[in-house]
Amino acid sequence: MRITDVTPDFGAVGASDELGQIIGALMTIMLVLSVMMMLISAAAWAVSASAGNYQGAARGRMGVLVAVLTALIAGGGIAWANFLISTGEQL
């Protein structure tokens, strides 16, 4: 049994440079939108809680939670992909 280095060949995909730029731009847009959603939801949470509107405060809290999870998924996606690639190289 022969052990060889197996790595992904990103150059085999046509227009892989443009694809990488498009994915990077979409991730940037997703991170910016999630931060904007976090700010708006936090403001709605604060205003609703101070006015005694508990249903609005609960929706604001949920919006903050969704925005944080979205930012974590968007930011951690590249780190997870790099981890899987490096783990695959070691196998």
PyMOL Python script that loads the backbone (N, CA, C, O; Angstrom):
from pymol import cmd

cmd.read_pdbstr("""\
ATOM      1  N   MET A   1       0.847  -1.178   0.000  1.00  0.00           N
ATOM      2  CA  MET A   1       0.000   0.000   0.000  1.00  0.00           C
ATOM      3  C   MET A   1       0.884   1.229   0.000  1.00  0.00           C
ATOM      4  O   MET A   1       1.793   1.344   0.822  1.00  0.00           O
ATOM      5  N   ARG A   2       0.630   2.126  -0.893  1.00  0.00           N
ATOM      6  CA  ARG A   2       1.454   3.321  -1.061  1.00  0.00           C
ATOM      7  C   ARG A   2       0.721   4.529  -0.513  1.00  0.00           C
ATOM      8  O   ARG A   2      -0.454   4.742  -0.812  1.00  0.00           O
ATOM      9  N   ILE A   3       1.422   5.323   0.293  1.00  0.00           N
ATOM     10  CA  ILE A   3       0.825   6.531   0.870  1.00  0.00           C
ATOM     11  C   ILE A   3       1.221   7.722   0.004  1.00  0.00           C
ATOM     12  O   ILE A   3       2.403   7.943  -0.258  1.00  0.00           O
ATOM     13  N   THR A   4       0.241   8.474  -0.429  1.00  0.00           N
ATOM     14  CA  THR A   4       0.497   9.661  -1.240  1.00  0.00           C
ATOM     15  C   THR A   4      -0.163  10.859  -0.593  1.00  0.00           C
ATOM     16  O   THR A   4      -1.088  10.725   0.207  1.00  0.00           O
ATOM     17  N   ASP A   5       0.321  12.012  -0.949  1.00  0.00           N
ATOM     18  CA  ASP A   5      -0.298  13.245  -0.458  1.00  0.00           C
ATOM     19  C   ASP A   5      -1.534  13.542  -1.299  1.00  0.00           C
ATOM     20  O   ASP A   5      -1.464  13.638  -2.524  1.00  0.00           O
ATOM     21  N   VAL A   6      -2.644  13.683  -0.628  1.00  0.00           N
ATOM     22  CA  VAL A   6      -3.896  14.004  -1.298  1.00  0.00           C
ATOM     23  C   VAL A   6      -4.307  15.401  -0.855  1.00  0.00           C
ATOM     24  O   VAL A   6      -4.594  15.631   0.320  1.00  0.00           O
ATOM     25  N   THR A   7      -4.332  16.321  -1.791  1.00  0.00           N
ATOM     26  CA  THR A   7      -4.752  17.679  -1.509  1.00  0.00           C
ATOM     27  C   THR A   7      -5.761  18.100  -2.570  1.00  0.00           C
ATOM     28  O   THR A   7      -5.715  17.606  -3.697  1.00  0.00           O
ATOM     29  N   PRO A   8      -6.660  18.995  -2.229  1.00  0.00           N
ATOM     30  CA  PRO A   8      -7.627  19.453  -3.232  1.00  0.00           C
ATOM     31  C   PRO A   8      -6.926  20.301  -4.294  1.00  0.00           C
ATOM     32  O   PRO A   8      -6.044  21.104  -3.986  1.00  0.00           O
ATOM     33  N   ASP A   9      -7.330  20.110  -5.535  1.00  0.00           N
ATOM     34  CA  ASP A   9      -6.775  20.875  -6.643  1.00  0.00           C
ATOM     35  C   ASP A   9      -7.760  21.977  -7.001  1.00  0.00           C
ATOM     36  O   ASP A   9      -8.673  21.779  -7.803  1.00  0.00           O
ATOM     37  N   PHE A  10      -7.557  23.164  -6.380  1.00  0.00           N
ATOM     38  CA  PHE A  10      -8.469  24.267  -6.614  1.00  0.00           C
ATOM     39  C   PHE A  10      -8.293  24.869  -8.013  1.00  0.00           C
ATOM     40  O   PHE A  10      -9.184  25.566  -8.500  1.00  0.00           O
ATOM     41  N   GLY A  11      -7.169  24.611  -8.651  1.00  0.00           N
ATOM     42  CA  GLY A  11      -6.946  25.125  -9.991  1.00  0.00           C
ATOM     43  C   GLY A  11      -7.704  24.353 -11.059  1.00  0.00           C
ATOM     44  O   GLY A  11      -7.813  24.819 -12.193  1.00  0.00           O
ATOM     45  N   ALA A  12      -8.231  23.178 -10.719  1.00  0.00           N
ATOM     46  CA  ALA A  12      -8.946  22.371 -11.699  1.00  0.00           C
ATOM     47  C   ALA A  12     -10.316  22.946 -12.036  1.00  0.00           C
ATOM     48  O   ALA A  12     -10.882  22.625 -13.081  1.00  0.00           O
ATOM     49  N   VAL A  13     -10.842  23.774 -11.181  1.00  0.00           N
ATOM     50  CA  VAL A  13     -12.145  24.371 -11.425  1.00  0.00           C
ATOM     51  C   VAL A  13     -11.955  25.620 -12.281  1.00  0.00           C
ATOM     52  O   VAL A  13     -11.142  26.484 -11.954  1.00  0.00           O
ATOM     53  N   GLY A  14     -12.694  25.712 -13.359  1.00  0.00           N
ATOM     54  CA  GLY A  14     -12.603  26.890 -14.202  1.00  0.00           C
ATOM     55  C   GLY A  14     -13.099  28.129 -13.476  1.00  0.00           C
ATOM     56  O   GLY A  14     -14.133  28.094 -12.809  1.00  0.00           O
ATOM     57  N   ALA A  15     -12.366  29.214 -13.606  1.00  0.00           N
ATOM     58  CA  ALA A  15     -12.704  30.503 -12.992  1.00  0.00           C
ATOM     59  C   ALA A  15     -12.764  30.401 -11.476  1.00  0.00           C
ATOM     60  O   ALA A  15     -13.636  30.994 -10.841  1.00  0.00           O
ATOM     61  N   SER A  16     -11.831  29.645 -10.897  1.00  0.00           N
ATOM     62  CA  SER A  16     -11.838  29.480  -9.441  1.00  0.00           C
ATOM     63  C   SER A  16     -11.451  30.772  -8.730  1.00  0.00           C
ATOM     64  O   SER A  16     -11.864  30.990  -7.591  1.00  0.00           O
ATOM     65  N   ASP A  17     -10.663  31.637  -9.379  1.00  0.00           N
ATOM     66  CA  ASP A  17     -10.315  32.920  -8.770  1.00  0.00           C
ATOM     67  C   ASP A  17     -11.549  33.801  -8.604  1.00  0.00           C
ATOM     68  O   ASP A  17     -11.755  34.401  -7.549  1.00  0.00           O
ATOM     69  N   GLU A  18     -12.366  33.876  -9.651  1.00  0.00           N
ATOM     70  CA  GLU A  18     -13.593  34.672  -9.575  1.00  0.00           C
ATOM     71  C   GLU A  18     -14.568  34.082  -8.560  1.00  0.00           C
ATOM     72  O   GLU A  18     -15.259  34.814  -7.852  1.00  0.00           O
ATOM     73  N   LEU A  19     -14.616  32.751  -8.497  1.00  0.00           N
ATOM     74  CA  LEU A  19     -15.497  32.100  -7.537  1.00  0.00           C
ATOM     75  C   LEU A  19     -15.073  32.426  -6.108  1.00  0.00           C
ATOM     76  O   LEU A  19     -15.920  32.677  -5.251  1.00  0.00           O
ATOM     77  N   GLY A  20     -13.779  32.424  -5.851  1.00  0.00           N
ATOM     78  CA  GLY A  20     -13.277  32.786  -4.526  1.00  0.00           C
ATOM     79  C   GLY A  20     -13.600  34.224  -4.163  1.00  0.00           C
ATOM     80  O   GLY A  20     -13.930  34.515  -3.013  1.00  0.00           O
ATOM     81  N   GLN A  21     -13.507  35.136  -5.139  1.00  0.00           N
ATOM     82  CA  GLN A  21     -13.839  36.535  -4.885  1.00  0.00           C
ATOM     83  C   GLN A  21     -15.336  36.706  -4.609  1.00  0.00           C
ATOM     84  O   GLN A  21     -15.723  37.497  -3.749  1.00  0.00           O
ATOM     85  N   ILE A  22     -16.162  35.976  -5.327  1.00  0.00           N
ATOM     86  CA  ILE A  22     -17.607  36.063  -5.127  1.00  0.00           C
ATOM     87  C   ILE A  22     -17.977  35.531  -3.742  1.00  0.00           C
ATOM     88  O   ILE A  22     -18.784  36.139  -3.039  1.00  0.00           O
ATOM     89  N   ILE A  23     -17.396  34.415  -3.354  1.00  0.00           N
ATOM     90  CA  ILE A  23     -17.685  33.844  -2.034  1.00  0.00           C
ATOM     91  C   ILE A  23     -17.213  34.787  -0.937  1.00  0.00           C
ATOM     92  O   ILE A  23     -17.911  34.971   0.060  1.00  0.00           O
ATOM     93  N   GLY A  24     -16.037  35.386  -1.106  1.00  0.00           N
ATOM     94  CA  GLY A  24     -15.542  36.344  -0.120  1.00  0.00           C
ATOM     95  C   GLY A  24     -16.443  37.560   0.004  1.00  0.00           C
ATOM     96  O   GLY A  24     -16.698  38.039   1.109  1.00  0.00           O
ATOM     97  N   ALA A  25     -16.927  38.063  -1.130  1.00  0.00           N
ATOM     98  CA  ALA A  25     -17.830  39.211  -1.098  1.00  0.00           C
ATOM     99  C   ALA A  25     -19.154  38.857  -0.424  1.00  0.00           C
ATOM    100  O   ALA A  25     -19.684  39.653   0.350  1.00  0.00           O
ATOM    101  N   LEU A  26     -19.688  37.676  -0.709  1.00  0.00           N
ATOM    102  CA  LEU A  26     -20.943  37.265  -0.080  1.00  0.00           C
ATOM    103  C   LEU A  26     -20.782  37.081   1.428  1.00  0.00           C
ATOM    104  O   LEU A  26     -21.685  37.418   2.194  1.00  0.00           O
ATOM    105  N   MET A  27     -19.639  36.550   1.856  1.00  0.00           N
ATOM    106  CA  MET A  27     -19.405  36.397   3.297  1.00  0.00           C
ATOM    107  C   MET A  27     -19.265  37.751   3.970  1.00  0.00           C
ATOM    108  O   MET A  27     -19.727  37.928   5.097  1.00  0.00           O
ATOM    109  N   THR A  28     -18.632  38.713   3.296  1.00  0.00           N
ATOM    110  CA  THR A  28     -18.511  40.058   3.852  1.00  0.00           C
ATOM    111  C   THR A  28     -19.880  40.702   3.999  1.00  0.00           C
ATOM    112  O   THR A  28     -20.183  41.306   5.028  1.00  0.00           O
ATOM    113  N   ILE A  29     -20.702  40.571   2.973  1.00  0.00           N
ATOM    114  CA  ILE A  29     -22.055  41.123   3.030  1.00  0.00           C
ATOM    115  C   ILE A  29     -22.846  40.471   4.147  1.00  0.00           C
ATOM    116  O   ILE A  29     -23.585  41.148   4.862  1.00  0.00           O
ATOM    117  N   MET A  30     -22.698  39.157   4.307  1.00  0.00           N
ATOM    118  CA  MET A  30     -23.419  38.446   5.359  1.00  0.00           C
ATOM    119  C   MET A  30     -22.973  38.908   6.746  1.00  0.00           C
ATOM    120  O   MET A  30     -23.806  39.067   7.637  1.00  0.00           O
ATOM    121  N   LEU A  31     -21.681  39.124   6.938  1.00  0.00           N
ATOM    122  CA  LEU A  31     -21.202  39.600   8.228  1.00  0.00           C
ATOM    123  C   LEU A  31     -21.682  41.022   8.520  1.00  0.00           C
ATOM    124  O   LEU A  31     -22.073  41.326   9.647  1.00  0.00           O
ATOM    125  N   VAL A  32     -21.654  41.888   7.514  1.00  0.00           N
ATOM    126  CA  VAL A  32     -22.113  43.268   7.704  1.00  0.00           C
ATOM    127  C   VAL A  32     -23.605  43.286   8.030  1.00  0.00           C
ATOM    128  O   VAL A  32     -24.035  44.019   8.921  1.00  0.00           O
ATOM    129  N   LEU A  33     -24.397  42.487   7.316  1.00  0.00           N
ATOM    130  CA  LEU A  33     -25.835  42.442   7.584  1.00  0.00           C
ATOM    131  C   LEU A  33     -26.135  41.862   8.966  1.00  0.00           C
ATOM    132  O   LEU A  33     -27.068  42.306   9.636  1.00  0.00           O
ATOM    133  N   SER A  34     -25.354  40.881   9.390  1.00  0.00           N
ATOM    134  CA  SER A  34     -25.615  40.316  10.714  1.00  0.00           C
ATOM    135  C   SER A  34     -25.260  41.309  11.818  1.00  0.00           C
ATOM    136  O   SER A  34     -25.933  41.343  12.848  1.00  0.00           O
ATOM    137  N   VAL A  35     -24.219  42.117  11.623  1.00  0.00           N
ATOM    138  CA  VAL A  35     -23.892  43.147  12.613  1.00  0.00           C
ATOM    139  C   VAL A  35     -24.971  44.221  12.636  1.00  0.00           C
ATOM    140  O   VAL A  35     -25.351  44.690  13.709  1.00  0.00           O
ATOM    141  N   MET A  36     -25.470  44.616  11.467  1.00  0.00           N
ATOM    142  CA  MET A  36     -26.561  45.600  11.422  1.00  0.00           C
ATOM    143  C   MET A  36     -27.811  45.043  12.098  1.00  0.00           C
ATOM    144  O   MET A  36     -28.498  45.757  12.829  1.00  0.00           O
ATOM    145  N   MET A  37     -28.105  43.759  11.850  1.00  0.00           N
ATOM    146  CA  MET A  37     -29.264  43.138  12.484  1.00  0.00           C
ATOM    147  C   MET A  37     -29.084  43.084  13.994  1.00  0.00           C
ATOM    148  O   MET A  37     -30.042  43.267  14.745  1.00  0.00           O
ATOM    149  N   MET A  38     -27.863  42.834  14.437  1.00  0.00           N
ATOM    150  CA  MET A  38     -27.596  42.791  15.871  1.00  0.00           C
ATOM    151  C   MET A  38     -27.837  44.153  16.516  1.00  0.00           C
ATOM    152  O   MET A  38     -28.432  44.237  17.590  1.00  0.00           O
ATOM    153  N   LEU A  39     -27.379  45.213  15.864  1.00  0.00           N
ATOM    154  CA  LEU A  39     -27.573  46.555  16.407  1.00  0.00           C
ATOM    155  C   LEU A  39     -29.050  46.938  16.455  1.00  0.00           C
ATOM    156  O   LEU A  39     -29.520  47.480  17.456  1.00  0.00           O
ATOM    157  N   ILE A  40     -29.769  46.662  15.393  1.00  0.00           N
ATOM    158  CA  ILE A  40     -31.192  47.000  15.342  1.00  0.00           C
ATOM    159  C   ILE A  40     -31.986  46.183  16.365  1.00  0.00           C
ATOM    160  O   ILE A  40     -32.873  46.710  17.036  1.00  0.00           O
ATOM    161  N   SER A  41     -31.661  44.892  16.476  1.00  0.00           N
ATOM    162  CA  SER A  41     -32.371  44.043  17.432  1.00  0.00           C
ATOM    163  C   SER A  41     -32.064  44.439  18.870  1.00  0.00           C
ATOM    164  O   SER A  41     -32.946  44.412  19.728  1.00  0.00           O
ATOM    165  N   ALA A  42     -30.808  44.806  19.133  1.00  0.00           N
ATOM    166  CA  ALA A  42     -30.451  45.241  20.486  1.00  0.00           C
ATOM    167  C   ALA A  42     -31.172  46.538  20.842  1.00  0.00           C
ATOM    168  O   ALA A  42     -31.620  46.712  21.975  1.00  0.00           O
ATOM    169  N   ALA A  43     -31.285  47.447  19.874  1.00  0.00           N
ATOM    170  CA  ALA A  43     -32.014  48.693  20.132  1.00  0.00           C
ATOM    171  C   ALA A  43     -33.495  48.415  20.366  1.00  0.00           C
ATOM    172  O   ALA A  43     -34.102  49.013  21.254  1.00  0.00           O
ATOM    173  N   ALA A  44     -34.081  47.519  19.582  1.00  0.00           N
ATOM    174  CA  ALA A  44     -35.491  47.169  19.772  1.00  0.00           C
ATOM    175  C   ALA A  44     -35.696  46.482  21.112  1.00  0.00           C
ATOM    176  O   ALA A  44     -36.704  46.713  21.778  1.00  0.00           O
ATOM    177  N   TRP A  45     -34.760  45.648  21.509  1.00  0.00           N
ATOM    178  CA  TRP A  45     -34.824  44.969  22.803  1.00  0.00           C
ATOM    179  C   TRP A  45     -34.793  45.989  23.938  1.00  0.00           C
ATOM    180  O   TRP A  45     -35.581  45.912  24.880  1.00  0.00           O
ATOM    181  N   ALA A  46     -33.864  46.953  23.833  1.00  0.00           N
ATOM    182  CA  ALA A  46     -33.722  47.963  24.890  1.00  0.00           C
ATOM    183  C   ALA A  46     -34.958  48.854  24.988  1.00  0.00           C
ATOM    184  O   ALA A  46     -35.448  49.116  26.086  1.00  0.00           O
ATOM    185  N   VAL A  47     -35.456  49.314  23.861  1.00  0.00           N
ATOM    186  CA  VAL A  47     -36.626  50.199  23.869  1.00  0.00           C
ATOM    187  C   VAL A  47     -37.860  49.450  24.362  1.00  0.00           C
ATOM    188  O   VAL A  47     -38.641  49.987  25.147  1.00  0.00           O
ATOM    189  N   SER A  48     -38.037  48.220  23.907  1.00  0.00           N
ATOM    190  CA  SER A  48     -39.198  47.436  24.324  1.00  0.00           C
ATOM    191  C   SER A  48     -39.143  47.107  25.813  1.00  0.00           C
ATOM    192  O   SER A  48     -40.161  47.163  26.503  1.00  0.00           O
ATOM    193  N   ALA A  49     -37.962  46.765  26.302  1.00  0.00           N
ATOM    194  CA  ALA A  49     -37.844  46.431  27.718  1.00  0.00           C
ATOM    195  C   ALA A  49     -38.093  47.647  28.598  1.00  0.00           C
ATOM    196  O   ALA A  49     -38.711  47.535  29.656  1.00  0.00           O
ATOM    197  N   SER A  50     -37.608  48.820  28.160  1.00  0.00           N
ATOM    198  CA  SER A  50     -37.812  50.016  28.973  1.00  0.00           C
ATOM    199  C   SER A  50     -39.255  50.502  28.930  1.00  0.00           C
ATOM    200  O   SER A  50     -39.717  51.161  29.862  1.00  0.00           O
ATOM    201  N   ALA A  51     -39.971  50.180  27.851  1.00  0.00           N
ATOM    202  CA  ALA A  51     -41.367  50.583  27.735  1.00  0.00           C
ATOM    203  C   ALA A  51     -42.316  49.566  28.347  1.00  0.00           C
ATOM    204  O   ALA A  51     -43.518  49.812  28.445  1.00  0.00           O
ATOM    205  N   GLY A  52     -41.771  48.407  28.764  1.00  0.00           N
ATOM    206  CA  GLY A  52     -42.618  47.392  29.369  1.00  0.00           C
ATOM    207  C   GLY A  52     -43.277  46.467  28.375  1.00  0.00           C
ATOM    208  O   GLY A  52     -44.175  45.710  28.743  1.00  0.00           O
ATOM    209  N   ASN A  53     -42.856  46.507  27.131  1.00  0.00           N
ATOM    210  CA  ASN A  53     -43.397  45.629  26.104  1.00  0.00           C
ATOM    211  C   ASN A  53     -42.562  44.350  26.082  1.00  0.00           C
ATOM    212  O   ASN A  53     -41.530  44.288  25.413  1.00  0.00           O
ATOM    213  N   TYR A  54     -43.009  43.338  26.808  1.00  0.00           N
ATOM    214  CA  TYR A  54     -42.204  42.134  26.975  1.00  0.00           C
ATOM    215  C   TYR A  54     -42.183  41.268  25.724  1.00  0.00           C
ATOM    216  O   TYR A  54     -41.206  40.558  25.484  1.00  0.00           O
ATOM    217  N   GLN A  55     -43.241  41.315  24.924  1.00  0.00           N
ATOM    218  CA  GLN A  55     -43.247  40.557  23.676  1.00  0.00           C
ATOM    219  C   GLN A  55     -42.230  41.150  22.699  1.00  0.00           C
ATOM    220  O   GLN A  55     -41.513  40.409  22.026  1.00  0.00           O
ATOM    221  N   GLY A  56     -42.164  42.467  22.617  1.00  0.00           N
ATOM    222  CA  GLY A  56     -41.166  43.110  21.762  1.00  0.00           C
ATOM    223  C   GLY A  56     -39.753  42.861  22.258  1.00  0.00           C
ATOM    224  O   GLY A  56     -38.832  42.693  21.459  1.00  0.00           O
ATOM    225  N   ALA A  57     -39.576  42.836  23.592  1.00  0.00           N
ATOM    226  CA  ALA A  57     -38.258  42.555  24.156  1.00  0.00           C
ATOM    227  C   ALA A  57     -37.826  41.131  23.832  1.00  0.00           C
ATOM    228  O   ALA A  57     -36.654  40.885  23.546  1.00  0.00           O
ATOM    229  N   ALA A  58     -38.762  40.200  23.876  1.00  0.00           N
ATOM    230  CA  ALA A  58     -38.439  38.815  23.549  1.00  0.00           C
ATOM    231  C   ALA A  58     -38.054  38.676  22.079  1.00  0.00           C
ATOM    232  O   ALA A  58     -37.144  37.918  21.742  1.00  0.00           O
ATOM    233  N   ARG A  59     -38.735  39.396  21.218  1.00  0.00           N
ATOM    234  CA  ARG A  59     -38.383  39.354  19.793  1.00  0.00           C
ATOM    235  C   ARG A  59     -37.035  40.016  19.541  1.00  0.00           C
ATOM    236  O   ARG A  59     -36.275  39.561  18.686  1.00  0.00           O
ATOM    237  N   GLY A  60     -36.731  41.078  20.268  1.00  0.00           N
ATOM    238  CA  GLY A  60     -35.420  41.709  20.150  1.00  0.00           C
ATOM    239  C   GLY A  60     -34.312  40.783  20.605  1.00  0.00           C
ATOM    240  O   GLY A  60     -33.259  40.708  19.972  1.00  0.00           O
ATOM    241  N   ARG A  61     -34.548  40.073  21.707  1.00  0.00           N
ATOM    242  CA  ARG A  61     -33.565  39.090  22.191  1.00  0.00           C
ATOM    243  C   ARG A  61     -33.339  37.999  21.159  1.00  0.00           C
ATOM    244  O   ARG A  61     -32.202  37.599  20.908  1.00  0.00           O
ATOM    245  N   MET A  62     -34.422  37.517  20.561  1.00  0.00           N
ATOM    246  CA  MET A  62     -34.299  36.476  19.542  1.00  0.00           C
ATOM    247  C   MET A  62     -33.538  36.985  18.327  1.00  0.00           C
ATOM    248  O   MET A  62     -32.744  36.252  17.737  1.00  0.00           O
ATOM    249  N   GLY A  63     -33.777  38.234  17.951  1.00  0.00           N
ATOM    250  CA  GLY A  63     -33.043  38.827  16.833  1.00  0.00           C
ATOM    251  C   GLY A  63     -31.549  38.927  17.122  1.00  0.00           C
ATOM    252  O   GLY A  63     -30.728  38.674  16.241  1.00  0.00           O
ATOM    253  N   VAL A  64     -31.193  39.294  18.352  1.00  0.00           N
ATOM    254  CA  VAL A  64     -29.775  39.359  18.732  1.00  0.00           C
ATOM    255  C   VAL A  64     -29.168  37.967  18.684  1.00  0.00           C
ATOM    256  O   VAL A  64     -28.051  37.805  18.193  1.00  0.00           O
ATOM    257  N   LEU A  65     -29.872  36.959  19.181  1.00  0.00           N
ATOM    258  CA  LEU A  65     -29.371  35.593  19.158  1.00  0.00           C
ATOM    259  C   LEU A  65     -29.164  35.096  17.736  1.00  0.00           C
ATOM    260  O   LEU A  65     -28.138  34.483  17.440  1.00  0.00           O
ATOM    261  N   VAL A  66     -30.114  35.348  16.859  1.00  0.00           N
ATOM    262  CA  VAL A  66     -29.990  34.923  15.462  1.00  0.00           C
ATOM    263  C   VAL A  66     -28.822  35.635  14.788  1.00  0.00           C
ATOM    264  O   VAL A  66     -28.083  35.017  14.021  1.00  0.00           O
ATOM    265  N   ALA A  67     -28.644  36.926  15.062  1.00  0.00           N
ATOM    266  CA  ALA A  67     -27.547  37.675  14.460  1.00  0.00           C
ATOM    267  C   ALA A  67     -26.197  37.164  14.934  1.00  0.00           C
ATOM    268  O   ALA A  67     -25.260  37.061  14.142  1.00  0.00           O
ATOM    269  N   VAL A  68     -26.087  36.843  16.216  1.00  0.00           N
ATOM    270  CA  VAL A  68     -24.814  36.315  16.739  1.00  0.00           C
ATOM    271  C   VAL A  68     -24.510  34.957  16.129  1.00  0.00           C
ATOM    272  O   VAL A  68     -23.374  34.697  15.732  1.00  0.00           O
ATOM    273  N   LEU A  69     -25.512  34.085  16.048  1.00  0.00           N
ATOM    274  CA  LEU A  69     -25.287  32.770  15.451  1.00  0.00           C
ATOM    275  C   LEU A  69     -24.939  32.870  13.971  1.00  0.00           C
ATOM    276  O   LEU A  69     -24.106  32.109  13.479  1.00  0.00           O
ATOM    277  N   THR A  70     -25.564  33.797  13.261  1.00  0.00           N
ATOM    278  CA  THR A  70     -25.247  33.998  11.849  1.00  0.00           C
ATOM    279  C   THR A  70     -23.807  34.467  11.679  1.00  0.00           C
ATOM    280  O   THR A  70     -23.099  33.986  10.796  1.00  0.00           O
ATOM    281  N   ALA A  71     -23.372  35.400  12.516  1.00  0.00           N
ATOM    282  CA  ALA A  71     -21.998  35.876  12.440  1.00  0.00           C
ATOM    283  C   ALA A  71     -21.016  34.762  12.776  1.00  0.00           C
ATOM    284  O   ALA A  71     -19.959  34.666  12.153  1.00  0.00           O
ATOM    285  N   LEU A  72     -21.346  33.925  13.745  1.00  0.00           N
ATOM    286  CA  LEU A  72     -20.466  32.805  14.089  1.00  0.00           C
ATOM    287  C   LEU A  72     -20.359  31.799  12.949  1.00  0.00           C
ATOM    288  O   LEU A  72     -19.273  31.304  12.648  1.00  0.00           O
ATOM    289  N   ILE A  73     -21.476  31.505  12.326  1.00  0.00           N
ATOM    290  CA  ILE A  73     -21.458  30.551  11.217  1.00  0.00           C
ATOM    291  C   ILE A  73     -20.684  31.120  10.032  1.00  0.00           C
ATOM    292  O   ILE A  73     -19.895  30.412   9.407  1.00  0.00           O
ATOM    293  N   ALA A  74     -20.907  32.397   9.722  1.00  0.00           N
ATOM    294  CA  ALA A  74     -20.215  33.013   8.581  1.00  0.00           C
ATOM    295  C   ALA A  74     -18.716  33.130   8.851  1.00  0.00           C
ATOM    296  O   ALA A  74     -17.901  32.856   7.971  1.00  0.00           O
ATOM    297  N   GLY A  75     -18.360  33.531  10.052  1.00  0.00           N
ATOM    298  CA  GLY A  75     -16.943  33.678  10.373  1.00  0.00           C
ATOM    299  C   GLY A  75     -16.242  32.358  10.578  1.00  0.00           C
ATOM    300  O   GLY A  75     -15.067  32.219  10.241  1.00  0.00           O
ATOM    301  N   GLY A  76     -16.947  31.387  11.125  1.00  0.00           N
ATOM    302  CA  GLY A  76     -16.328  30.101  11.398  1.00  0.00           C
ATOM    303  C   GLY A  76     -16.324  29.149  10.220  1.00  0.00           C
ATOM    304  O   GLY A  76     -15.675  28.105  10.279  1.00  0.00           O
ATOM    305  N   GLY A  77     -17.028  29.478   9.159  1.00  0.00           N
ATOM    306  CA  GLY A  77     -17.081  28.600   7.986  1.00  0.00           C
ATOM    307  C   GLY A  77     -15.732  28.409   7.332  1.00  0.00           C
ATOM    308  O   GLY A  77     -15.364  27.288   6.979  1.00  0.00           O
ATOM    309  N   ILE A  78     -15.002  29.475   7.167  1.00  0.00           N
ATOM    310  CA  ILE A  78     -13.678  29.385   6.540  1.00  0.00           C
ATOM    311  C   ILE A  78     -12.705  28.648   7.449  1.00  0.00           C
ATOM    312  O   ILE A  78     -11.913  27.832   6.979  1.00  0.00           O
ATOM    313  N   ALA A  79     -12.761  28.931   8.750  1.00  0.00           N
ATOM    314  CA  ALA A  79     -11.883  28.236   9.693  1.00  0.00           C
ATOM    315  C   ALA A  79     -12.172  26.738   9.693  1.00  0.00           C
ATOM    316  O   ALA A  79     -11.247  25.927   9.749  1.00  0.00           O
ATOM    317  N   TRP A  80     -13.442  26.370   9.630  1.00  0.00           N
ATOM    318  CA  TRP A  80     -13.825  24.960   9.600  1.00  0.00           C
ATOM    319  C   TRP A  80     -13.344  24.297   8.310  1.00  0.00           C
ATOM    320  O   TRP A  80     -12.834  23.178   8.344  1.00  0.00           O
ATOM    321  N   ALA A  81     -13.503  24.979   7.176  1.00  0.00           N
ATOM    322  CA  ALA A  81     -13.043  24.418   5.901  1.00  0.00           C
ATOM    323  C   ALA A  81     -11.527  24.248   5.905  1.00  0.00           C
ATOM    324  O   ALA A  81     -11.025  23.223   5.444  1.00  0.00           O
ATOM    325  N   ASN A  82     -10.790  25.229   6.416  1.00  0.00           N
ATOM    326  CA  ASN A  82      -9.332  25.104   6.489  1.00  0.00           C
ATOM    327  C   ASN A  82      -8.916  23.969   7.414  1.00  0.00           C
ATOM    328  O   ASN A  82      -7.951  23.261   7.127  1.00  0.00           O
ATOM    329  N   PHE A  83      -9.630  23.787   8.519  1.00  0.00           N
ATOM    330  CA  PHE A  83      -9.344  22.678   9.430  1.00  0.00           C
ATOM    331  C   PHE A  83      -9.544  21.340   8.727  1.00  0.00           C
ATOM    332  O   PHE A  83      -8.713  20.440   8.848  1.00  0.00           O
ATOM    333  N   LEU A  84     -10.649  21.211   7.994  1.00  0.00           N
ATOM    334  CA  LEU A  84     -10.908  19.954   7.297  1.00  0.00           C
ATOM    335  C   LEU A  84      -9.882  19.679   6.211  1.00  0.00           C
ATOM    336  O   LEU A  84      -9.486  18.530   6.011  1.00  0.00           O
ATOM    337  N   ILE A  85      -9.448  20.713   5.510  1.00  0.00           N
ATOM    338  CA  ILE A  85      -8.425  20.536   4.474  1.00  0.00           C
ATOM    339  C   ILE A  85      -7.114  20.098   5.097  1.00  0.00           C
ATOM    340  O   ILE A  85      -6.469  19.177   4.597  1.00  0.00           O
ATOM    341  N   SER A  86      -6.707  20.753   6.195  1.00  0.00           N
ATOM    342  CA  SER A  86      -5.439  20.365   6.833  1.00  0.00           C
ATOM    343  C   SER A  86      -5.525  18.966   7.447  1.00  0.00           C
ATOM    344  O   SER A  86      -4.537  18.232   7.456  1.00  0.00           O
ATOM    345  N   THR A  87      -6.696  18.597   7.958  1.00  0.00           N
ATOM    346  CA  THR A  87      -6.848  17.256   8.504  1.00  0.00           C
ATOM    347  C   THR A  87      -6.795  16.228   7.377  1.00  0.00           C
ATOM    348  O   THR A  87      -6.217  15.154   7.548  1.00  0.00           O
ATOM    349  N   GLY A  88      -7.382  16.539   6.247  1.00  0.00           N
ATOM    350  CA  GLY A  88      -7.343  15.647   5.112  1.00  0.00           C
ATOM    351  C   GLY A  88      -5.949  15.430   4.568  1.00  0.00           C
ATOM    352  O   GLY A  88      -5.632  14.349   4.072  1.00  0.00           O
ATOM    353  N   GLU A  89      -5.113  16.454   4.656  1.00  0.00           N
ATOM    354  CA  GLU A  89      -3.729  16.314   4.199  1.00  0.00           C
ATOM    355  C   GLU A  89      -2.934  15.377   5.098  1.00  0.00           C
ATOM    356  O   GLU A  89      -1.995  14.730   4.634  1.00  0.00           O
ATOM    357  N   GLN A  90      -3.296  15.292   6.377  1.00  0.00           N
ATOM    358  CA  GLN A  90      -2.552  14.458   7.318  1.00  0.00           C
ATOM    359  C   GLN A  90      -2.951  12.996   7.273  1.00  0.00           C
ATOM    360  O   GLN A  90      -2.211  12.134   7.746  1.00  0.00           O
ATOM    361  N   LEU A  91      -4.115  12.710   6.709  1.00  0.00           N
ATOM    362  CA  LEU A  91      -4.579  11.310   6.680  1.00  0.00           C
ATOM    363  C   LEU A  91      -3.797  10.467   5.719  1.00  0.00           C
ATOM    364  O   LEU A  91      -4.067   9.274   5.582  1.00  0.00           O
TER     365      LEU A  91
END
""", "prot")
cmd.dss("prot")
cmd.show_as("cartoon", "prot")
cmd.util.cbc("prot")
cmd.orient("prot")
